[in-house]
Amino acid sequence: MIETGTDSYRPASTRARAEEPATAS
């Protein structure tokens, strides 16, 4: 169960991080 939660949280954080700088720019 923990593995599934981490997997979903990991990609979500990476996507938000990549969009953060793009929006700021």
C-alpha positions in Angstrom: 0.0 0.0 0.0 2.8 2.4 0.9 4.5 1.7 -2.4 1.4 2.7 -4.4 1.0 5.9 -2.5 4.6 6.9 -2.9 4.5 6.1 -6.6 1.5 8.4 -7.1 3.0 11.1 -5.0 6.4 11.0 -6.7 5.2 11.7 -10.3 2.7 14.3 -9.0 5.5 16.2 -7.3 7.8 16.0 -10.3 5.1 17.3 -12.6 4.2 20.2 -10.3 7.9 21.1 -10.0 8.4 21.1 -13.7 5.3 23.3 -14.2 6.3 25.7 -11.4 9.4 27.1 -13.1 7.6 27.1 -16.5 4.8 29.2 -15.1 7.1 31.5 -13.3 9.1 32.1 -16.4 
